[in-house]
Every structure is written in structure tokens, then in C-alpha cells.
């Protein structure tokens, strides 16, 4: 299936777009994004459609209701962080 080209979308809005297609590219992409101070940056992390990425927001749910991963046993607040 076709996926939105978030890099082109970001660039059309005057932002910097970075695409990450492998785990090996993550660190360099984040370093590049952190080095840009004059524009917003959108990083498009390409993930296999069958891969489960946690936390998840259930279909039709709001961002304050999340599904945690099997190794995440802490509650997540409405801000998306575990309470201290």
C-alpha cells in the first residue's frame, strides 16, 4: 500500500524532513534533527506494518488511553509519561 511521504510534506511546510528506514539510521537522524535550530523537523520512522510499536492508541481512542507493551507494567499518565 502507498504511504504518505512525510518528508515531502514536511518540506512543503518549510520544515526539514528526515526518513529513517532502519535501526542503524536512528541515531544519525536524531543527531541531525537536534542540530537544526532554525526550522521544525519531522522524522518519518518507517516500521514494518506487522511490528507492534508501544505504547499504542487504540483505534477510535483518544491519546489519553494507551495500550502498553508486554514489558511495560507502569501506568501511563494523560501526558504519556509514567508517574514518578
C-alpha atoms as an extended CHARMM CRD file, in Angstrom:
* protein
*
        84  EXT
         1         1  UNK       CA              0.0000000000        0.0000000000        0.0000000000  PROA      1               0.0000000000
         2         2  UNK       CA              1.0010000000        3.5860000000       -0.5500000000  PROA      2               0.0000000000
         3         3  UNK       CA              2.1230000000        5.5750000000        2.4550000000  PROA      3               0.0000000000
         4         4  UNK       CA              2.2000000000        9.3460000000        2.8290000000  PROA      4               0.0000000000
         5         5  UNK       CA              5.5660000000       10.8950000000        2.0100000000  PROA      5               0.0000000000
         6         6  UNK       CA              6.0960000000       12.7630000000        5.2750000000  PROA      6               0.0000000000
         7         7  UNK       CA              9.4840000000       14.0700000000        4.1360000000  PROA      7               0.0000000000
         8         8  UNK       CA              7.9000000000       15.8620000000        1.1630000000  PROA      8               0.0000000000
         9         9  UNK       CA              5.0070000000       17.0020000000        3.3600000000  PROA      9               0.0000000000
        10        10  UNK       CA              7.4300000000       18.4740000000        5.9090000000  PROA      10              0.0000000000
        11        11  UNK       CA              9.4350000000       20.2160000000        3.2010000000  PROA      11              0.0000000000
        12        12  UNK       CA              6.2620000000       21.6530000000        1.6460000000  PROA      12              0.0000000000
        13        13  UNK       CA              5.5230000000       23.2620000000        5.0210000000  PROA      13              0.0000000000
        14        14  UNK       CA              9.0080000000       24.7740000000        5.3270000000  PROA      14              0.0000000000
        15        15  UNK       CA             10.2740000000       22.0980000000        7.7120000000  PROA      15              0.0000000000
        16        16  UNK       CA             13.1160000000       19.6380000000        7.3970000000  PROA      16              0.0000000000
        17        17  UNK       CA             12.0550000000       16.0780000000        6.6400000000  PROA      17              0.0000000000
        18        18  UNK       CA             14.1700000000       13.0590000000        7.5450000000  PROA      18              0.0000000000
        19        19  UNK       CA             13.2810000000        9.4520000000        6.7130000000  PROA      19              0.0000000000
        20        20  UNK       CA             14.5800000000        6.5500000000        8.8150000000  PROA      20              0.0000000000
        21        21  UNK       CA             14.2520000000        3.0950000000        7.2680000000  PROA      21              0.0000000000
        22        22  UNK       CA             16.4650000000        1.0070000000        9.5650000000  PROA      22              0.0000000000
        23        23  UNK       CA             17.5440000000        0.8560000000       13.1930000000  PROA      23              0.0000000000
        24        24  UNK       CA             21.0720000000        1.7670000000       12.1180000000  PROA      24              0.0000000000
        25        25  UNK       CA             19.8480000000        5.1650000000       10.8600000000  PROA      25              0.0000000000
        26        26  UNK       CA             18.0630000000        6.2360000000       14.0670000000  PROA      26              0.0000000000
        27        27  UNK       CA             20.9850000000        7.7630000000       15.9690000000  PROA      27              0.0000000000
        28        28  UNK       CA             22.2300000000        9.8100000000       12.9970000000  PROA      28              0.0000000000
        29        29  UNK       CA             18.7150000000       11.0610000000       12.2070000000  PROA      29              0.0000000000
        30        30  UNK       CA             18.1250000000       12.2180000000       15.7780000000  PROA      30              0.0000000000
        31        31  UNK       CA             21.5550000000       13.8910000000       15.8800000000  PROA      31              0.0000000000
        32        32  UNK       CA             20.7740000000       15.6870000000       12.6170000000  PROA      32              0.0000000000
        33        33  UNK       CA             17.3630000000       16.7880000000       13.9100000000  PROA      33              0.0000000000
        34        34  UNK       CA             18.9310000000       18.0920000000       17.1300000000  PROA      34              0.0000000000
        35        35  UNK       CA             21.4820000000       20.0930000000       15.1360000000  PROA      35              0.0000000000
        36        36  UNK       CA             18.7990000000       22.0480000000       13.2430000000  PROA      36              0.0000000000
        37        37  UNK       CA             17.8030000000       25.1730000000       15.1320000000  PROA      37              0.0000000000
        38        38  UNK       CA             16.1160000000       27.3560000000       12.5350000000  PROA      38              0.0000000000
        39        39  UNK       CA             13.2160000000       25.1320000000       11.4340000000  PROA      39              0.0000000000
        40        40  UNK       CA             10.9670000000       22.3950000000       12.7240000000  PROA      40              0.0000000000
        41        41  UNK       CA             11.9590000000       18.8260000000       11.9020000000  PROA      41              0.0000000000
        42        42  UNK       CA              9.7400000000       15.8590000000       11.0520000000  PROA      42              0.0000000000
        43        43  UNK       CA             11.3190000000       12.4040000000       11.3240000000  PROA      43              0.0000000000
        44        44  UNK       CA              9.4840000000        9.6720000000        9.4220000000  PROA      44              0.0000000000
        45        45  UNK       CA             10.3430000000        6.3700000000       11.1100000000  PROA      45              0.0000000000
        46        46  UNK       CA              9.4080000000        3.5800000000        8.6880000000  PROA      46              0.0000000000
        47        47  UNK       CA              8.3020000000        0.4960000000       10.6100000000  PROA      47              0.0000000000
        48        48  UNK       CA              7.1330000000       -2.8580000000        9.2790000000  PROA      48              0.0000000000
        49        49  UNK       CA              3.3300000000       -2.9080000000        9.2460000000  PROA      49              0.0000000000
        50        50  UNK       CA              3.2560000000       -6.1110000000       11.3000000000  PROA      50              0.0000000000
        51        51  UNK       CA              5.5620000000       -4.7410000000       14.0100000000  PROA      51              0.0000000000
        52        52  UNK       CA              3.8580000000       -3.6790000000       17.2240000000  PROA      52              0.0000000000
        53        53  UNK       CA              5.0330000000       -0.2730000000       18.4150000000  PROA      53              0.0000000000
        54        54  UNK       CA              4.1660000000        0.6150000000       22.0060000000  PROA      54              0.0000000000
        55        55  UNK       CA              2.5280000000        2.4860000000       23.5430000000  PROA      55              0.0000000000
        56        56  UNK       CA             -0.3910000000        2.2650000000       21.1080000000  PROA      56              0.0000000000
        57        57  UNK       CA             -3.5420000000        4.3480000000       20.9190000000  PROA      57              0.0000000000
        58        58  UNK       CA             -6.4970000000        2.0450000000       20.2190000000  PROA      58              0.0000000000
        59        59  UNK       CA             -8.4980000000        2.6380000000       17.0540000000  PROA      59              0.0000000000
        60        60  UNK       CA            -11.0660000000        5.3250000000       17.7500000000  PROA      60              0.0000000000
        61        61  UNK       CA             -9.4590000000        6.0700000000       21.1180000000  PROA      61              0.0000000000
        62        62  UNK       CA             -8.0310000000        9.2910000000       22.4230000000  PROA      62              0.0000000000
        63        63  UNK       CA             -4.3770000000        9.9300000000       23.2160000000  PROA      63              0.0000000000
        64        64  UNK       CA             -5.0060000000        9.6340000000       26.9510000000  PROA      64              0.0000000000
        65        65  UNK       CA             -5.8980000000        5.9410000000       26.5820000000  PROA      65              0.0000000000
        66        66  UNK       CA             -2.9200000000        3.8150000000       25.5900000000  PROA      66              0.0000000000
        67        67  UNK       CA             -2.0660000000        0.1470000000       25.2590000000  PROA      67              0.0000000000
        68        68  UNK       CA              1.2420000000       -0.6440000000       26.9200000000  PROA      68              0.0000000000
        69        69  UNK       CA              3.6880000000       -3.2320000000       25.6650000000  PROA      69              0.0000000000
        70        70  UNK       CA              4.1670000000       -6.6130000000       27.3100000000  PROA      70              0.0000000000
        71        71  UNK       CA              7.2710000000       -5.3740000000       29.1410000000  PROA      71              0.0000000000
        72        72  UNK       CA              5.6580000000       -2.1110000000       30.2670000000  PROA      72              0.0000000000
        73        73  UNK       CA              3.8670000000       -2.6160000000       33.5500000000  PROA      73              0.0000000000
        74        74  UNK       CA              3.7250000000        1.0050000000       34.7070000000  PROA      74              0.0000000000
        75        75  UNK       CA              0.6990000000        3.1860000000       34.2300000000  PROA      75              0.0000000000
        76        76  UNK       CA              0.9740000000        5.9850000000       31.7240000000  PROA      76              0.0000000000
        77        77  UNK       CA             -0.4710000000        9.3650000000       32.6240000000  PROA      77              0.0000000000
        78        78  UNK       CA             -2.5020000000       11.5450000000       30.2920000000  PROA      78              0.0000000000
        79        79  UNK       CA              0.7960000000       13.2630000000       29.4520000000  PROA      79              0.0000000000
        80        80  UNK       CA              2.1790000000        9.9800000000       28.1540000000  PROA      80              0.0000000000
        81        81  UNK       CA              4.7580000000        9.5040000000       30.8920000000  PROA      81              0.0000000000
        82        82  UNK       CA              4.9840000000        7.0880000000       33.7780000000  PROA      82              0.0000000000
        83        83  UNK       CA              4.1640000000        8.7230000000       37.1110000000  PROA      83              0.0000000000
        84        84  UNK       CA              7.1390000000        9.3660000000       39.4150000000  PROA      84              0.0000000000
